């Protein structure tokens, strides 16, 4: 029976992890596929100044590349579950890799912004289809241990994303054209697809589909959907505007402002490594609640500190907290979806895609009218609301009555 209530989701989220979590070659293959996609995505930021100069684009045309990445994720969230159910997990992963690689070549070979923007959309959508298939398969393979598997997948993604600016810096430092930076994800995808002939992707299976409830997801799922939207919106607002905030509001140097973003990203990486270990032995409900609260407190310190040191401490706490909100809330959401895990994994791309697409743009518009400092109040509001919703969810688990109707909650 599908998990249709807050209480059942709580049982899955807060229960002890079964002994015997084991990683095999198939695990590492899908982790590395996800990491390769994160590397490709992460390269778009560092290469944009070079691409803008090469094509003579203005800032608006440049920004459309990031919007296209997010739009690709959003569209994939609408139809991803149908793609997966139609193609199966293995073919969906190969389709996603093919679309991502095609998008990279559009960026490398395109001679006009329309082509490179289309390439960015292909990278966003292709990687999202692949990611949805990987999340669905890991959730099926590990059941109640999915929190650890999803956390480890996100650790891999964070490591590869952190390598993106280093890759571009190394390429430019060697006097090589910036386009060579994309050789890394292309080589990884090629090697991993060859490896998949030995490590059988066909061993991946979909969660069982409850046809009676196929079009329904429970209220608990949509609550965690909202938590992920709020958290991702705040994360990308910080990632996009942090250097500008440190330079213009805190009056730090441009180098220190860039280093501030690095502090945030490194803290997220460390947080995910620690979180993946804790998820194997600790009550995930408390990790998730603590993470959302730490993120809100960390941002408050970053936002209100009058000096760079205080801001960096705040960014560290923020990164450590934000690191585990997405994987743990995703695990809880998929657990709440029960037999509709494939649809649940796909629909979550609507949350992340819309958050990435909208949040930095809204913050920028508010900064134009209210000023950069005042505009950041919306980021604190997002993180505080995420913490309140999460704690309210877990509080409700303890007092609400059980429900037995497996198809009770309609899709929002």
N, C-alpha and C positions, 0 to 999 in steps of 0.2 A: 504494500500500500504506500502511496506517496506520502511524504511528510507535509502536512497541510497546516500546521498550527505553530504558533510561537513556542509552545511548550515542547513539541517534538523537535523543532530546530534547536532549542536549548539543550535537549538531551544529546543531540549529535555534536553540538559545539563544545559543550562543557565536559563531555565524557573523557575519561582517560584514554590515551592513545594505545592501541593494542601493541603488544611486544612483537618485534620481528620485522620492522620496516627495513626493506632491503632494496637497494638500487641495482639494476642490471644494465646491460648495454642499451636496451631500449629506452630506459630512463634518461641515460646520458645523451642519447641521440636527440630526443625531443627537447631536453634542456638546451642543448647546443643549437638546435634549430631556432628556438626562441631567442637565445642570445645573439645569434647572427642577425635576426630581424631587428633586435634592439640596437645593435651596432649600426645597421643601415639607417634606422630612424635617427639615431643620435648624430650621424654625420651631417644631417641637413642643417643644423645650427651652425657648426663651424665652417661649412663650405659656402654658406649663403653670401658672404661678402665677395667671394671670388666669382660665384655664379652671377651675382648682380652686376659686377663689373664686366664680366664676359658678354652678357646679353644686354647691357645698358638699361637695366630695369630700375624703376623707382622703388621707394620703400613699400608702397601699396602692393605692387606686383610681387615684390619679395615676400611680403606677409602672406600672400595668397598660397604660397607653397605650404606653409604650416596649416592654414585653413584646409587645404586639400588633403593633407595627411589625416587631420581629424575627421573630415567629412568621409573619407574612405572607411575609417573605423565605424563611424555612425551608420553608414549605409549597410555595412557588413553586419551590424547588430540587428538590422531589420530582417534580413534574408538569410543570415548565416546558418540558422538551424535547418532551413530547407536545403541549403547547399550541402551541409554535412549529411543529412538524411538521404539526399539524392546520390551523392558521390561516395559516401562512406568516409571513414576517418583517413585512411591512407591516401586516397585520391584527393581529398580536400587538402591535406597537408602538401601534396605535390602541386596541386593547383595554386595554393597560396604562395609557395616558393616561386613558381613560374611567374605569377603576377608580380611579385616583389622584384624579381630579377629583371623582368620587362620594364618595370617602372624605373629601376636604376639606369638601365640603358637609355631610356627616354631622357633622363636628366643629363647623362653623359654626352649624348649625341644630339640633343635638341638644340636647334638654332634660334628658337623663339620661345618666349615665356609660356605660351599656350601648351607647348609640348612638354616642357619641364614641369609645369603645374599638373598636367595630366599624369606625368611620371610619379609625382609625389602622391597623387590620389591612388595610383596603382600600388605603391609601396604600402600606404596606410590600409587599403582594403585587403590586399593579398596577405599581409602579415596578420591582419585581424582574423581572416578565415582560418589561417594556419593556427593561430593562437587559440581560437575557440575549439578547434578539433583537439589540440593538445590538452587543454583544460578539461574537456569532456572525457578524454581517454584517461587522464591521470585520476580524475574523480571516480571513474568506474573501476580502475585497477586497485586503488587504495582505500576506497570506502571512507570510513571514519578517520583514516590516516591522511586524507587528502590535504589537510591543513599543512602538514609537513612537506608534502610533495609540491604543493603550490608555492609555499614559501621558498623552497629550494629553487624552483623554476624562476621565481622573481629575483633571487640572489644572483643567479646566472645572468639574467637580463640586466641587472644593475651593474655587474662587473663589465659586461660588454658595452653598455651605454657609456660608462665612465672612460672606456678606452677610446671612444670616438674622437673627442677633442685632442687626445694625445696622438692619435694616428694622423690627424690632419697636421698638427704641429710638427711631427716628425717628417712627414712628407715635404712640407714647405721648407723645413730646416735643411733638408737634403737637396733643395733646389729642384724638386720634381713637381710636375704639374699637379694641382689639387685633385684632378680627376683620379689620380692613382690611389687616392684614399679608399675609393670604392672597390678596389681590387680585393681588399680584405674580406668584406662580406660576400662578394662574388665567389672567391676561392672557397670560403667556408661552406656556402650553399652547395657548390659543386662537389666538394669532398664529402659532405654529409649525405647528399643524394646517392653518391657512389656507395657510401657505407651502408645506406639503407637497403642495398641489395643483399648485404650479409646479415645485418640486423633487421629482422623482418617487421616492417611497419604494419603488415597485415595482421599482426598479433594484437593490435589495438582494437578494442571493441567499444561500441556505443552503450550507454546505459539503456536498460529496457524502457520501451516507450509505452506509456499508459494511454491508449487511444481514446478512452473515455474522457480523460482529463487533459488531452494533448494541448488544448488551447487555453488552459488555465494555469496560472501560477499563484501561489499563496501570498497572503498579506505579509507574512514574515519575509518572503523573498524581496518584495518591493520595498520593505523597510530597509533592508541591507543594500538594496539598489540605491536608495537615497543616500545612505551613509557613504557609499563609494563615490557617488556624484559629488557630494560635498567635499570629501577628502581629496579627490583628484583635481577638482576645481581649485582648491586652495594650493595644492602641490604645484600645479602648473602656473598659477599666478605668481608664486614665489620664484619658481625656476625662471620665468620670463622677465620679471620685474625686479628681482633682488639686486642685481648689479646697479641698475638705475637708482633704486632706493638708497643704496649705500653711498653712491656718488653724490646724488642731489640733496638728500635729506640729512645724511650723517656727515657729509662732506669728506668722505674718504677719497683716496686716490683711485684712479681707474684700475690700477693693478690690484689694490686691496679689494675693490668692489668685485672684480672677477674671482679673486681668491675666496671671497665670501660665498659665492655660489659653489665653489669647489668644496668648501666646508659642509654645506648643506648636502651635496651629493654624496660625499664620503660618509657622512653621518647616516644617510639612508642606506648605503651599502652595509655599513657595520651593523645597523639596526636589523637589516634583513638576515644577515648571517646569524646574529644572536637569536633573532626570532625563529629562524628555522630550527635551531637547536631546542629552544624552549617549547616549540609546538609539539615536539616529540614526547615531552614529559610533564608539561604544565597545563593547567586548565586554560584553554584557549579563550574562554569568555573573559577571564580577567586580563589576559594579555591585550585583547582587543579594546576593552574598556580603558585600561591604563594607557594604551597607545593613543587613543583619541584625546584623552585628557592631557597627556604629555605634549601632544602636538599643539593644542590650544594654548597651554601655558608657555611653551617654547616660542610660539609666534608672538604672544603678548610681550615677552621679554625682548625679542628682536625688534618689534614695532616701537616700543616705548623707550628703549635704551638710548641715552644721549651720546654714547661713544661707540667706537668700532668693537671694542672688546666685549661689551655687553651684547651687541648685535650678534657677534660670532658665537657666543655662548647660547643665545636664544636660537640661532640657526642650528646649532648642534642638537639641542633638545628637540627642536621641531623635526629635524631629519630622523632622529632616533624614533620619535613617535610615529611620524607619517609612514615610516618604512613598512610597518606591519599591518596598517589599517586595510589596505587593499587585499593582500592575500588572505587574511583571516576573515574579513567580511565576505570575500568571494567564496571562501570555503563554507561559511555559515549559510550564505544565500543558496548555494548549490545543494547543501544538505536539506534546506527547507523545501527545495523544489522536488526532492524525491526522484520519482521516475521520469521527471521532465528535465533531467540534468543537461541534455543537449540544448534544449530551448533556453534554459537558464543561463548557460555559458554564452550563448549567442546574444541574448537580450542585454547582457551586462555591457556589451560593446556600445549600446546606446547610451549608457550612463557615462562611460569613460570618454567616448567620442564627443558627446555634447558638452561635457565638462571642459575638455581640452579646447574645443572650438569656441566656446562662449566666454569662459572665465577671464582669460587674459585680455580679450577685446573689451569686455565690460569694465574691467579695472582700468584699462587705458582711457576709456571714454570718461569714467568718473574722475580720473587724474586730470584730464583736460579741464573739467569744470570745477572740481573741488580742491585740486592739488594732490600731489602724489602721496603725501602723508595721510591725509584724510581719506583718500580712496582706499587705502589699505585696511580701513575698518571693515570692509566687506569680507576680507580674507579671515579676519578674526571671527566675524559672525559665522562664516562657513564652518570653521573648525569647531567653534563652540557649539553650534547646532549639531554637528556630527557627534560630538561627545554626549550631548544631551539625549539625542535619539538612541545612541548605542546603550547608554545606561538605562534609559527608559525601557528599551527592548528587554534587557536582561532582568530588570526589576519586574516587568510584567510576566516573565517566564515563571517567576516564583509564586505568583498569586492567581493567575488566570486558570480557569477550569479547562480540562481537556476537551478537545473536539474530535469527533471521529469521522466527520464527513470528508472524504478524501478529495472532493471536488468543490469544497465550500467557497473558496475565494476566487473571484473573477480576475482576469488580467486587467491591470490598470490601463 
